[in-house]
Amino acid sequence: MLNSALRSRAEYAEIGAEGLAARTTPERDAAVVKAVEELLDGRESVLDLCCGYGRIALPLSKAGKVVRALDISPNLLAAGQAQAAEQELKVDWAIGSMTDLPYKADSFDAVICLWTAFHELFGEDEQLSTIWEISRVLKPGGLAVIEGPVWGPATASEIANGLRQGPEHRIVTTEHYGTSSIHFIHDEASYGRLCAAAGIKDYKVYKREWGGRRRLILEIHQPQS
């Protein structure tokens, strides 16, 4: 298991499903689900990558999608499984890392990776492995959607205060709900490099309103066979 995955698992073991759920609202979740359903219109099988406690996987299952959900955190998956049983919803849950997916090639019409999860990968090798794996498990004509925060170039103050570090100052530290959070900043350039390295030609990066916030979106479109 790679370092970023170990770090995320430890962090979410401490936060727990209730702590993570406190960082959103039912209204925001409903808006995100609506946006996802619009993007995935007509696509039946979906992999919710880094699914957490199932805040998106469960509504997608309820809407009739065939959903598989993977996360690195056993405690979050257990919470999702409990909710699925309570709501009598069928979701195929699995524990694992996004850098090495336990699924066959051409398995899904769509893959989603939301709520900054991809930005928790700090190593370029981890990021590239994940992009490659997402592309591998997509069916011909499939769509992947990765969502995360919008950041601008580092300021002199952020650099001087150590808030922006690493190559191109892409490692950012913020205070989030009383704790420090660390993420990797992506933009059109960084996503373009990863897609090029993975041999992905049909993709787009853009900003849009997403659950009441301005967010960065990467879409990967798998070519038809």
C-alpha positions as CSV (number, residue, x, y, z in Angstrom):
1,M,0.0,0.0,0.0
2,L,1.4,3.4,-1.0
3,N,2.1,6.2,1.5
4,S,-0.8,8.4,0.5
5,A,-3.3,5.5,1.0
6,L,-1.9,4.8,4.4
7,R,-2.1,8.4,5.4
8,S,-5.7,8.7,4.2
9,R,-6.8,5.5,6.0
10,A,-5.4,6.8,9.3
11,E,-7.0,10.2,8.9
12,Y,-10.5,8.8,8.1
13,A,-10.2,6.2,10.9
14,E,-9.9,9.2,13.3
15,I,-12.6,11.4,11.6
16,G,-15.1,8.6,11.2
17,A,-18.3,8.6,9.1
18,E,-20.1,11.0,11.5
19,G,-17.2,13.5,11.4
20,L,-17.0,13.3,7.6
21,A,-20.8,13.7,7.2
22,A,-20.6,16.9,9.4
23,R,-18.5,18.5,6.6
24,T,-21.4,18.5,4.2
25,T,-25.2,19.0,4.2
26,P,-28.1,17.0,2.8
27,E,-28.8,19.9,0.4
28,R,-25.2,19.9,-0.9
29,D,-25.2,16.2,-1.3
30,A,-28.5,16.3,-3.2
31,A,-27.0,18.9,-5.5
32,V,-23.9,16.8,-6.1
33,V,-26.0,13.7,-6.8
34,K,-28.1,15.6,-9.3
35,A,-24.9,16.8,-11.1
36,V,-23.5,13.3,-11.2
37,E,-26.7,11.9,-12.6
38,E,-26.7,14.5,-15.3
39,L,-23.2,13.7,-16.3
40,L,-23.8,9.9,-16.2
41,D,-27.1,10.0,-18.0
42,G,-27.6,6.7,-19.9
43,R,-24.7,5.0,-18.1
44,E,-25.7,2.0,-16.0
45,S,-22.7,0.6,-14.2
46,V,-20.8,3.0,-12.0
47,L,-17.7,2.7,-9.8
48,D,-17.7,5.2,-6.9
49,L,-14.0,5.4,-6.2
50,C,-13.1,6.6,-2.7
51,C,-16.8,6.2,-1.8
52,G,-16.5,7.0,1.9
53,Y,-19.8,6.2,3.8
54,G,-21.8,6.0,0.5
55,R,-23.2,9.5,0.3
56,I,-23.2,9.3,-3.5
57,A,-23.2,5.5,-4.0
58,L,-26.4,5.0,-2.1
59,P,-28.5,7.6,-4.0
60,L,-27.1,6.3,-7.3
61,S,-28.2,2.8,-6.3
62,K,-31.6,4.1,-5.3
63,A,-31.8,5.7,-8.7
64,G,-31.3,2.4,-10.4
65,K,-27.6,2.4,-11.2
66,V,-25.5,-0.7,-10.8
67,V,-23.0,0.6,-8.2
68,R,-19.7,-0.7,-7.0
69,A,-18.0,1.3,-4.2
70,L,-14.4,1.2,-3.2
71,D,-12.6,3.0,-0.3
72,I,-9.4,2.6,1.7
73,S,-11.2,3.0,5.1
74,P,-12.9,0.0,6.6
75,N,-14.8,2.1,9.1
76,L,-16.3,4.3,6.4
77,L,-17.3,1.2,4.3
78,A,-18.9,-0.4,7.4
79,A,-21.1,2.8,7.8
80,G,-22.0,2.6,4.1
81,Q,-22.9,-1.0,4.3
82,A,-25.1,-0.4,7.4
83,Q,-27.0,2.3,5.6
84,A,-27.4,0.2,2.5
85,A,-28.9,-2.6,4.5
86,E,-31.2,-0.2,6.3
87,Q,-32.4,1.3,3.0
88,E,-32.5,-2.2,1.3
89,L,-30.1,-1.0,-1.4
90,K,-27.7,-3.2,-3.3
91,V,-24.1,-1.8,-3.5
92,D,-21.0,-4.0,-4.1
93,W,-18.5,-2.7,-1.5
94,A,-14.8,-3.3,-1.5
95,I,-11.8,-2.2,0.5
96,G,-8.8,-1.1,-1.6
97,S,-6.6,1.7,-2.9
98,M,-7.5,3.8,-6.0
99,T,-3.9,3.2,-7.2
100,D,-4.6,-0.6,-7.8
101,L,-8.2,-1.4,-8.5
102,P,-9.5,-5.0,-8.0
103,Y,-11.6,-5.0,-11.1
104,K,-11.2,-6.4,-14.6
105,A,-10.6,-4.2,-17.6
106,D,-13.7,-2.7,-19.3
107,S,-15.9,-3.2,-16.2
108,F,-17.7,0.1,-15.9
109,D,-19.7,2.6,-17.9
110,A,-18.5,5.3,-15.5
111,V,-16.1,6.0,-12.7
112,I,-16.5,8.9,-10.3
113,C,-13.9,10.1,-7.8
114,L,-15.3,13.0,-5.8
115,W,-14.8,15.2,-2.8
116,T,-11.1,16.0,-3.2
117,A,-10.2,12.3,-2.9
118,F,-7.8,12.3,-5.9
119,H,-6.1,15.4,-4.4
120,E,-5.0,13.3,-1.4
121,L,-2.4,11.5,-3.7
122,F,0.9,13.4,-3.3
123,G,3.2,11.4,-5.4
124,E,3.1,11.7,-9.2
125,D,3.6,7.9,-9.4
126,E,0.4,7.4,-7.3
127,Q,-1.5,9.9,-9.4
128,L,-0.5,8.3,-12.7
129,S,-1.3,4.8,-11.4
130,T,-4.7,6.0,-10.5
131,I,-5.4,7.7,-13.8
132,W,-4.2,4.6,-15.6
133,E,-6.3,2.3,-13.4
134,I,-9.4,4.4,-14.0
135,S,-8.9,4.3,-17.7
136,R,-8.3,0.5,-17.6
137,V,-11.6,-0.3,-15.9
138,L,-13.7,1.9,-18.1
139,K,-15.6,0.3,-20.9
140,P,-15.3,1.6,-24.5
141,G,-17.2,4.9,-24.6
142,G,-17.0,5.1,-20.8
143,L,-16.7,8.3,-18.7
144,A,-14.7,9.2,-15.6
145,V,-15.3,12.2,-13.5
146,I,-12.8,13.5,-10.9
147,E,-13.7,16.5,-8.8
148,G,-11.7,18.7,-6.5
149,P,-11.0,22.2,-5.2
150,V,-10.0,25.2,-7.3
151,W,-6.6,26.8,-6.4
152,G,-4.7,29.6,-8.0
153,P,-0.9,30.1,-8.2
154,A,0.9,30.2,-4.9
155,T,1.4,33.7,-3.4
156,A,4.7,34.9,-1.9
157,S,3.1,34.9,1.5
158,E,1.8,31.3,1.2
159,I,5.3,30.1,0.2
160,A,7.0,32.1,3.0
161,N,4.6,30.7,5.6
162,G,5.1,27.2,4.4
163,L,1.4,26.8,3.3
164,R,2.5,25.9,-0.2
165,Q,5.3,23.4,-0.6
166,G,6.7,20.8,-2.9
167,P,7.3,20.8,-6.6
168,E,5.6,23.9,-8.2
169,H,4.3,24.6,-4.7
170,R,1.4,22.2,-5.3
171,I,1.2,20.8,-1.7
172,V,-1.1,23.0,0.3
173,T,-1.9,23.0,4.0
174,T,-5.2,24.5,5.2
175,E,-7.2,24.6,8.5
176,H,-10.3,22.6,7.9
177,Y,-12.9,21.9,10.6
178,G,-10.4,22.5,13.4
179,T,-7.7,20.2,11.9
180,S,-5.0,20.7,9.3
181,S,-5.6,19.2,5.9
182,I,-3.0,18.6,3.2
183,H,-3.9,18.3,-0.4
184,F,-2.2,18.3,-3.8
185,I,-3.2,21.1,-6.1
186,H,-4.3,20.2,-9.6
187,D,-5.0,22.4,-12.6
188,E,-5.3,22.0,-16.3
189,A,-1.5,21.7,-16.6
190,S,-1.0,18.9,-14.0
191,Y,-4.0,16.9,-15.3
192,G,-2.8,17.4,-18.8
193,R,0.6,15.9,-17.9
194,L,-1.0,12.9,-16.2
195,C,-3.4,12.2,-19.0
196,A,-0.6,12.5,-21.6
197,A,1.6,10.1,-19.6
198,A,-1.3,7.6,-19.4
199,G,-2.0,7.8,-23.1
200,I,-5.4,9.5,-22.6
201,K,-6.2,11.9,-25.5
202,D,-9.9,12.6,-24.9
203,Y,-10.2,14.5,-21.7
204,K,-11.2,18.0,-20.6
205,V,-10.6,20.1,-17.5
206,Y,-13.0,22.8,-16.4
207,K,-14.5,24.7,-13.5
208,R,-18.2,24.7,-12.6
209,E,-20.6,25.1,-9.7
210,W,-20.8,21.8,-7.9
211,G,-22.9,21.4,-4.8
212,G,-22.9,25.1,-4.1
213,R,-19.1,25.5,-4.6
214,R,-16.8,26.3,-7.5
215,R,-14.9,23.1,-8.2
216,L,-12.4,21.7,-10.7
217,I,-13.5,18.8,-12.9
218,L,-11.5,16.4,-14.9
219,E,-13.5,14.3,-17.4
220,I,-11.9,11.3,-19.1
221,H,-13.7,9.9,-22.1
222,Q,-12.7,6.4,-23.1
223,P,-12.7,5.9,-26.9
224,Q,-15.3,3.6,-28.5
225,S,-13.8,0.3,-29.6
